[in-house]
Amino acid sequence: MPDHVHFLWLGWSESSDQKRAIALFREAWNLELLRGGREWQRQAYDEVLREAQRDRGAFGTVANYIFENPVRAGLVEDWRSYFFLGALVPGYPKMDPRDENFWERFWRIYGRLADGPTDDASE
């Protein structure tokens, strides 16, 4: 979006602290924004998903809502053509929500990462 960004974060474990993570992220990113003469919007909106929103279907629904924002804003006709769109999964730099098998691959990786680190990053 031209005037704001959307992030959807998913912790790897029960002890993941999303509010602390976003606070640290904002602090670090704000330094970069200030260097470029910009800053965070004054009334940011952060929300931690409830337990019922953390299953695969509900999480995908939230992600798809975010993906559709450029369409609702009239910037593109199909969210897949919006340039500023992506996914970041630690250790898997080539993840792209536009890929047909993105969700299958995402949940497979998430399952492995949530179960704990392994030596196999051959995804």
Buried (B, 14 or more C-beta within 10 A) or exposed (E): EEEEEBEEEBEEEEEEEBEEEBEEEBEEEEEEEEEEEEEEEEEEEEEEBEEEEEEEEBBBEBBEEBBBBBBEEEBBEEBEEBEEBEBEBEEBEEBEBBBEEBBEBBBEBBEBBBEEEEEEEEE
